[in-house]
Amino acid sequence: MSLVSAAGMREPLYGSDGTAEEMERLQFTLGEGPCVDASSSGSPVLVPDLADRGSGVWTRWPVFLGEASRADVRAVFAFPVRVGAISLGAIDLYRRSPGPLRRTDLALTLTTVDAIASPLLDVAGTLDAGLGMQRLSSTAVHRAAGMVMEQLGTSIEEALVRLRATAYSEGLPIQELANDVINGNRRFQEARNER
């Protein structure tokens, strides 16, 4: 599950297992994938076979597909989480074997996604969302993006893209790179000047 902030920033929130956590972090780092498409379009993204070149995802998610294949993910189903016209994010389901969702599974998923929206809006924390998992996201990424923005003299969007690209190219979790920036162990201005 990933959330979308009021400013349109996507952020991974929860993962049911290691593969789901990795796929959410990867989409956050790359800025591409089923969750990104579902939350921005407001429509479900159903890809029963990631190896099917006719599905159109090969041109939209080129890097995500390679990483998903290495993680043994063969099918993905992403659903936008919405309350009326408000997009809150998306929920992804992954499968290790290709194949479509059964009609009953699709209906159950749509009902579950609708039920999740209310607890996400519960800023007072009075509802029990039943999500006892560790949160994947961190404000550190946003804080580091602000620092990179200042170091490079760019927009916040460009700074986040630089963080994502650097984390991916160096094989680091984006939270680890963000912590290095915050702790002063990494400066993007210096890296730019060394080239």
N, C-alpha and C positions, 0 to 999 in steps of 0.2 A: 504494500500500500504506500502510495506517495501522495503528498499534499501539494497544492498550488497556493502560493501566497497571493495577497491582494495585488502585488506588483507583478504577478505572473511567474515568480520563481518556483521551480519544482524542487521538492525535497523528499527523500525517502523517509518513511515513518516506521513501518514494521515489516518484518519478513517472517514467514512461518517456519522456515528452515534455512540452512546455509545457502542453498541454491537460490531461493527467493530473495534472501538478503543481498547476495552478490548481484543478481539481475537488477534489483532496484538501485543499488549503488552504481552499477555500471551505467544505467540509463541517466542517472543524475550526473555522472562524470561526463558522459558523451553528449548528452542533450538530444539523444535519439533513441527510439524504441517504442514498443507498444503503449506503455504508460504515457509517454510524451504525446503520442498521437491521440490516444483516447481522451486525455484531459484537455487537449487543445481543441479537438473537434467536437467534443461532447457526445461522441458516438462510440459504441463498442468496436473494438478491433479484434477480430476473430481470425486467427491464422492457424488452421489445423495442421499445416505441414510447413515448417520453416525452410525446408529444402526445395519447396515448390517455387521455381523461378517465375511462374506465372502469377504469383500472388501480389506482386508489386513492391514487396518489402525489400527486395534486393537492392533497389535504388534508393529507398528511403532510410534503411538501417544497415548500411554496408558493414560497419565496424561491429555494431551490436550482434549481427547474425554470426559473425566469426566467433565472438566471445560466447554466445549462447550455445553454439555447436560444441565448443570446448567444454562447456559445463554440462553437456549431454541434454540440453533442452531441445525438444523437437516440435513442440506446439505451444502456442501462447494465446491467451484470451484476456484482453484488457477491457475494463469497464469504467466509464467515467463515474465519479461520485459527485452528484449534483443535488442541490436543493433549489428547485425552481430554475431560475436562470443563473444561479451562482454555481460555478465550478469549484469544487473543493479539492479535486485530485483524481486519482484513479487507483483501481485495484487490478492486479495482474494475477492470472493463474497460469502455471507452467506445467507442461507434461513432458515426460521423457520418451513418449512414443507419439507418432503422428496420429491424427484423427480428430474429427469434430466433437464438440460437446453434444451430448444427447439433449433432446428437448427438455427433459425433466431437470437435467443439470443446469441448463441455460436459465430456465424459469427460477430455480432455486437461487442461482447466483444473482440474478436481477433483484430478487426479493431481499437477499442478504445485503447487497450493495445499497439498496434504499434504506435498510435498517441501520446501516453504519453511519449514514449522513448526520443523523441527529446527535449522536455522541460526539462527533467531530466538531459540531457547533457549540458544544457544552463547555464554554470557556471557564465556567466556575468549577468544573470537575465534579459535578454532583451526580452525573449518570455513570453507571458502571458499563463501560464499553466491552468488557470481557476480553480486553487485549492486554494480557499480563506479560507480553513479550517486551524485551528491551527495545527502546526506541533507537532507530538507526541514524537519525539525523542529528545534527549538531549545529548550534548557533556559531560554532567556531568557523565553519565554512563561510558564513555570511560576514563575520567579523574580519576574516582574512581577506575576503574579496574587497572589503572597504580599504584595507591596508594596501593591497595590491593596486587598487584604483589610485590611491595617493602616490604610490611609488612610481607608477607608470604614467600618471597624468591622463588616465583614460576614463571611460564611463564604467559604471558598476557592472554592466552587462559584459563589456570587454574584459574586465578584470576576472569575472567568474569564468568566462570562456578560457582565459589564460590558465587559471587554476585547474580547470577540468582537463585541458589539453596536457598540461605539465604532469598532472597526477597520472593520467592514462599513459603517456609516453614513457614515464619512469616506472610504471607498474606499482604505484603507491596508492593506497586508499586516500581519497580526497581529504578525509578528516585528518590523516597523518600529515599531509602537506600543509593543510590549514594551520595545524598546531605549530609546525615549524615556522610558518610566517609570523604567527602571533608571538611566538617565543623569541623572535629575532634571529633564528637560525637560517632563515631563507629570505632573501630580498630579490624581488623580481627586477628592480631597476639595475642592480649589479649584474644579474644574469644577462640583461639586455645589453649593457655596456661592454661586456666581455666578448660579445660576438664580433 
